[in-house]
Amino acid sequence: MAKEKKGHLNEEKDRPRELTTRRIEEARKHARFRSNFTLGEQDIQIKSSNGKSKKNYLIPILCVCAFISALIGWWIYSSPMCEKKHSEKEAQKHFNIVEQENIQATPLAQEEPCSEDVVNSVSPYSSDSLSIIVHPAGCTNSITMIKVKGGVFLMGSNDGYNNKPKHQVELSDFYIADKEVTQALWTEDMGSNGSDFAKRLQSPQKPADNISWQDAQDFIKVLNILTDLHFRLPTEAEWEFAAKGGNKSCGHVYSGSDNINQVAWWAANAYNVKPLGPDYGTHYVGMKSPNELGLYDMSGNVWEWCQDWYNDYPRKKQKNPTGPATGYAKVVRGGCFTSAGSCKTISRDYMLPDNPHFVGIRLVLSAFRNDI
């Protein structure tokens, strides 16, 4: 079994880059492109049998046919049958996305409310957030992005071996996906699914895993072609700010609760169980309770890649930090179904960029509409 696993990982690691290039070309075909067709400006003359040229009537005939076709198309397009379809196309004209305001997040069962001195009497489940739903061209699976309002927070901890020191970070607004990328979305985007748990029954809505950092970049490149947006991985600072609940943070140990079982698939409920049984391994995204921002599985299930190279934290105040310019390993956050302490919002770790084991991704939008 170990040999099969090793062979599987090597096969994924050594897959030809031509496959990704081919998938990118296929994505461009699905994306919306405009084509402009124009008739040539030069008159075409045809020689008659006596050597004299005669006027070509082909172009006027084509123009009349085009005019008649345009009239028929206008009549069909303006008919009641197409009215609904027309309105839907106009609503998705530029970004093929749907905005939803005032979304309601379900409160945690038996969860104590935040204290007034933490969030200034604003409930973490108040409906003042904005979400957008992105529908990649040619895909049936959508992506819900939650707006995270910028703010200042204390990142890291003065305890632990690799999350020192606690330091102040200021962030601008950004959008982050409410769930990890699923195997279903990954398969539609990339055309294949190399997840460790792909062959298990009913796995499409489990998080995509067995993803190297470069695999993540390839996925995002294709997704950006399909959506005409600028998706990316979160920076480590954005990830921690969102996991803690942003400006609505209640200061929980885990993302959304002090009780890990409420918000995470971790070692006790997903690893130290019957091997290969129904409870073993990754689980459907969004099955546990969300955090204060409505984000699911920020603790546990699968590790999540960040954009940053790994290094020690700086001591000075940072604004929109992106990590070191170079490095040997990339930051991963959130822990996975085999973890315990790593599921804490302040915990951090690192992996080599080509190590895909139990790692998935969560998307961020760095620009949206007027912000582009």
C-alpha positions as a printed Julia matrix, in Angstrom:
372×3 Matrix{Float64}:
   0.0    0.0     0.0
   2.86   2.36    0.78
   4.39   1.61   -2.6
   1.11   2.42   -4.32
   0.94   5.7    -2.43
   4.53   6.57   -3.29
   3.99   5.72   -6.91
   0.85   7.82   -6.99
   2.65  10.85   -5.59
   5.57  10.45   -7.97
   3.21  10.18  -10.88
   1.51  13.42   -9.89
   4.84  15.09   -9.25
   6.32  14.09  -12.59
   3.27  14.7   -14.74
   4.22  16.55  -17.95
   3.77  20.29  -17.88
   2.21  19.98  -21.33
  -1.02  18.81  -19.69
  -1.36  22.09  -17.84
  -0.57  24.07  -20.98
  -3.23  22.14  -22.87
  -5.78  22.81  -20.11
  -5.02  26.53  -20.22
  -5.68  26.54  -23.97
  -8.98  24.72  -23.38
  -9.93  27.3   -20.77
  -9.41  30.1   -23.26
 -11.92  28.39  -25.56
 -14.53  28.36  -22.79
 -13.89  31.99  -21.82
 -15.85  34.71  -23.56
 -13.98  36.3   -26.44
 -15.27  38.83  -28.93
 -14.66  38.38  -32.64
 -15.06  41.17  -35.15
 -15.77  40.26  -38.74
 -15.4   42.97  -41.42
 -15.74  42.91  -45.17
 -12.77  44.0   -47.21
 -12.74  47.59  -48.41
 -11.42  46.8   -51.86
 -13.91  46.39  -54.73
 -13.74  43.04  -56.48
 -13.88  43.13  -60.26
 -14.45  40.15  -62.53
 -13.23  40.01  -66.09
 -15.91  39.26  -68.69
 -15.37  37.08  -71.74
 -14.57  40.12  -73.89
 -11.82  41.27  -71.51
 -13.83  44.08  -69.96
 -14.4   44.16  -66.27
 -17.91  44.02  -64.93
 -19.17  45.09  -61.51
 -19.33  42.41  -58.88
 -22.78  42.13  -57.3
 -21.63  39.66  -54.64
 -20.95  42.29  -51.95
 -24.36  44.08  -52.25
 -26.11  40.7   -52.12
 -24.16  39.74  -48.96
 -25.02  43.09  -47.36
 -28.75  42.6   -48.05
 -28.61  39.08  -46.6
 -26.8   40.36  -43.52
 -29.42  43.08  -43.05
 -32.28  40.56  -43.3
 -30.51  38.23  -40.84
 -30.07  41.12  -38.42
 -33.8   41.9   -38.58
 -34.7   38.28  -37.9
 -32.2   38.1   -35.03
 -33.58  41.32  -33.5
 -37.14  39.96  -33.69
 -36.14  36.7   -31.99
 -33.98  38.45  -29.37
 -36.76  40.88  -28.41
 -39.45  38.19  -28.18
 -40.92  37.28  -24.75
 -39.25  33.86  -24.89
 -35.82  35.49  -24.74
 -36.64  38.24  -22.27
 -35.53  36.28  -19.23
 -32.37  35.0   -20.92
 -31.53  38.51  -22.09
 -31.83  39.95  -18.56
 -29.59  37.24  -17.17
 -26.9   37.98  -19.75
 -27.02  41.68  -18.96
 -26.71  40.97  -15.23
 -23.54  38.96  -15.86
 -22.16  41.12  -18.69
 -18.7   41.91  -17.36
 -17.76  39.46  -14.64
 -20.33  36.65  -14.83
 -20.93  37.03  -11.11
 -23.92  37.61   -8.91
 -23.81  39.94   -5.91
 -25.67  39.08   -2.77
 -26.04  41.6     0.02
 -27.05  40.96    3.61
 -26.31  37.24    3.68
 -27.33  35.5     6.88
 -24.76  33.34    8.64
 -26.13  30.66   10.96
 -25.13  31.22   14.62
 -23.21  28.47   16.36
 -25.36  26.25   18.53
 -24.9   27.02   22.22
 -22.13  29.47   21.41
 -21.67  32.33   23.87
 -21.87  35.8    22.26
 -18.78  37.95   21.99
 -18.15  40.31   24.87
 -18.9   43.98   24.22
 -15.33  45.05   24.82
 -14.13  42.85   21.92
 -16.51  43.76   19.12
 -18.23  46.9    20.4
 -21.61  45.19   20.8
 -21.73  44.14   17.12
 -22.88  40.53   16.78
 -20.46  38.37   14.77
 -23.5   37.05   12.9
 -24.97  40.41   11.94
 -25.95  40.63    8.28
 -23.78  43.55    7.21
 -21.39  41.62    4.97
 -21.24  41.39    1.2
 -20.69  38.17   -0.71
 -20.21  37.54   -4.39
 -20.81  34.31   -6.24
 -18.48  33.62   -9.15
 -19.5   31.24  -11.93
 -16.45  30.22  -14.0
 -17.27  29.93  -17.7
 -18.0   26.33  -18.68
 -18.26  25.16  -15.04
 -21.33  24.13  -13.04
 -19.67  24.74   -9.66
 -19.6   28.27   -8.25
 -17.35  30.03   -5.74
 -18.74  32.17   -2.91
 -16.39  34.97   -1.9
 -16.85  36.82    1.4
 -15.69  40.42    1.74
 -13.3   40.94    4.63
 -13.11  44.56    5.68
  -9.57  45.68    6.38
  -8.3   46.45    9.84
  -5.45  46.23   12.31
  -4.81  43.11   14.39
  -2.11  41.36   16.39
  -0.61  38.51   14.4
   1.24  35.56   15.89
   1.94  34.77   19.52
   4.71  35.13   22.05
   4.34  31.42   22.82
   5.34  28.56   20.58
   8.43  27.87   18.56
   7.68  29.41   15.17
   4.93  32.0    15.61
   6.92  34.61   17.55
   6.77  37.5    18.04
   3.26  38.87   18.3
   3.25  41.92   16.05
   0.82  44.46   14.64
  -0.43  44.09   11.06
  -2.66  46.38    9.01
  -4.62  44.96    6.08
  -6.78  46.42    3.31
 -10.12  44.96    2.2
 -10.09  41.64    0.35
 -12.41  38.8    -0.62
 -11.86  35.23    0.56
 -13.69  32.01   -0.34
 -16.09  30.74    2.3
 -14.92  27.15    1.66
 -11.87  25.27    0.46
 -11.72  24.44   -3.26
 -13.63  21.2    -3.75
 -12.66  18.21   -5.86
 -15.64  18.97   -8.12
 -14.42  22.49   -8.92
 -10.82  21.33   -9.29
 -11.87  18.63  -11.78
 -13.92  21.06  -13.86
 -11.11  23.59  -13.88
  -8.17  21.25  -14.51
  -9.81  18.29  -16.24
  -8.48  15.73  -13.72
  -8.53  14.97  -10.01
  -5.43  13.72   -8.18
  -6.82  13.99   -4.65
  -5.93  11.24   -2.17
  -9.61  10.71   -1.39
 -10.92  11.06   -4.95
 -11.81   7.36   -5.27
 -13.89   7.28   -2.09
 -17.67   7.34   -2.48
 -19.37  10.75   -2.7
 -16.13  12.71   -2.71
 -16.78  15.64   -5.14
 -17.68  18.05   -2.34
 -14.68  17.11   -0.23
 -11.73  19.5    -0.44
  -9.24  18.96   -3.24
  -6.01  17.7    -1.66
  -2.66  16.29   -2.77
  -1.98  19.69   -4.34
   1.53  21.09   -4.63
   2.08  24.84   -4.47
   2.79  24.9    -8.21
  -0.39  22.86   -8.87
  -2.26  25.62   -7.05
  -0.71  28.27   -9.28
  -1.71  26.32  -12.41
  -5.29  25.97  -11.14
  -5.53  29.69  -10.43
  -4.11  30.58  -13.85
  -6.84  28.57  -15.57
  -9.53  29.97  -13.23
  -8.48  33.55  -13.98
  -8.87  32.85  -17.71
 -12.35  31.39  -17.16
 -13.56  34.27  -14.98
 -11.55  37.28  -16.19
 -10.81  38.01  -12.51
  -7.61  37.97  -10.44
  -7.77  35.07   -8.0
  -4.71  34.14   -5.96
  -3.7   32.42   -2.74
  -4.09  34.4     0.49
  -1.08  35.96    2.13
  -0.34  34.5     5.54
  -1.52  37.71    7.21
  -4.82  37.66    5.27
  -5.33  34.02    6.18
  -4.82  34.57    9.91
  -6.97  37.73    9.99
  -9.84  35.91    8.24
  -9.46  32.78   10.39
  -9.72  34.88   13.54
 -12.94  36.48   12.3
 -11.56  39.77   11.01
 -12.95  42.85   12.74
 -15.7   40.67   14.27
 -13.24  38.4    16.08
 -14.28  36.95   19.41
 -10.73  35.82   20.13
 -11.42  32.08   19.83
  -8.61  29.55   19.96
  -9.85  27.85   16.8
 -11.54  29.45   13.83
 -15.03  30.15   15.15
 -14.97  28.46   18.54
 -12.95  27.4    21.56
 -14.43  23.91   21.06
 -12.47  22.29   18.24
 -15.16  19.67   17.59
 -17.65  22.39   16.61
 -15.52  23.79   13.81
 -12.9   21.26   12.69
 -12.24  17.81   11.3
  -9.12  16.9    13.25
  -7.21  13.94   14.67
  -9.83  12.89   17.22
 -12.82  12.77   14.87
 -11.24  12.08   11.48
  -7.89  10.3    11.96
  -7.87   8.3    15.2
 -10.89   6.36   13.99
 -11.41   3.12   12.05
  -8.83   3.2     9.21
 -10.49   3.82    5.85
 -13.87   3.85    7.58
 -16.6    6.41    6.79
 -15.23   8.9     9.34
 -11.6    8.61    8.26
  -9.94  11.36    6.24
 -11.27  14.56    4.75
 -14.95  15.44    4.96
 -17.42  17.5     2.95
 -16.63  21.21    3.11
 -19.02  23.37    5.12
 -20.28  20.61    7.45
 -18.91  22.19   10.63
 -19.92  25.56   12.05
 -18.52  28.72   10.4
 -16.47  31.4    12.09
 -17.55  35.0    12.7
 -17.19  35.89    9.0
 -19.07  32.85    7.72
 -15.92  30.94    6.7
 -15.85  27.15    7.0
 -13.02  24.7     7.74
 -10.36  27.3     8.47
  -9.36  24.85   11.2
  -8.74  21.24   10.15
  -9.84  19.13    7.15
  -6.85  19.97    4.88
  -3.84  22.25    5.2
  -4.13  25.41    3.11
  -1.32  26.92    1.04
  -0.46  30.59    1.5
   1.32  32.79   -1.01
   4.25  33.6     1.31
   7.66  32.03    1.6
   8.24  30.85    5.15
  10.49  32.76    7.55
  10.47  34.22   11.06
   7.99  37.0    11.75
   9.27  40.59   11.71
   9.11  42.63   14.9
   7.98  45.91   13.38
   4.43  46.87   12.38
   3.54  45.64    8.89
   1.04  46.87    6.28
  -0.27  44.31    3.77
   2.79  42.06    4.23
   3.57  39.48    1.56
   6.41  37.64    3.28
  10.06  37.24    2.22
  11.07  37.74   -1.39
  12.67  34.29   -1.55
  12.82  31.1     0.46
  12.89  27.32    0.36
   9.46  26.46    1.79
   5.94  27.88    1.56
   3.62  28.64    4.47
   0.7   26.3     5.22
  -2.01  27.1     7.74
  -5.04  25.6     9.46
  -3.91  22.03   10.14
  -5.66  19.01    8.65
  -7.62  15.92    9.68
  -4.48  14.42   11.25
  -3.72  17.54   13.32
  -4.52  18.84   16.78
  -2.55  21.9    17.92
  -1.95  22.99   14.32
  -5.67  23.76   13.97
  -5.29  26.89   16.12
  -5.63  30.21   14.32
  -2.16  31.33   15.43
  -0.39  28.1    14.45
   1.76  28.05   11.34
   3.88  25.53    9.51
   5.7   25.14    6.21
   6.16  22.63    3.41
   8.33  22.38    0.34
   6.46  23.74   -2.71
   6.42  20.3    -4.38
   5.03  18.51   -1.31
   1.28  18.01   -1.87
   0.41  15.71    1.05
  -2.97  16.62    2.63
  -2.73  20.22    1.36
  -5.55  22.11   -0.36
  -6.3   25.73   -1.22
  -8.66  28.57   -0.39
  -9.01  31.38   -2.9
  -8.67  35.14   -2.47
  -9.71  37.94   -4.82
  -7.14  40.7    -4.75
  -9.18  43.01   -6.97
 -12.85  43.36   -7.83
 -14.58  45.69  -10.29
 -13.64  49.26   -9.36
 -10.64  47.99   -7.4
  -8.96  46.57  -10.52
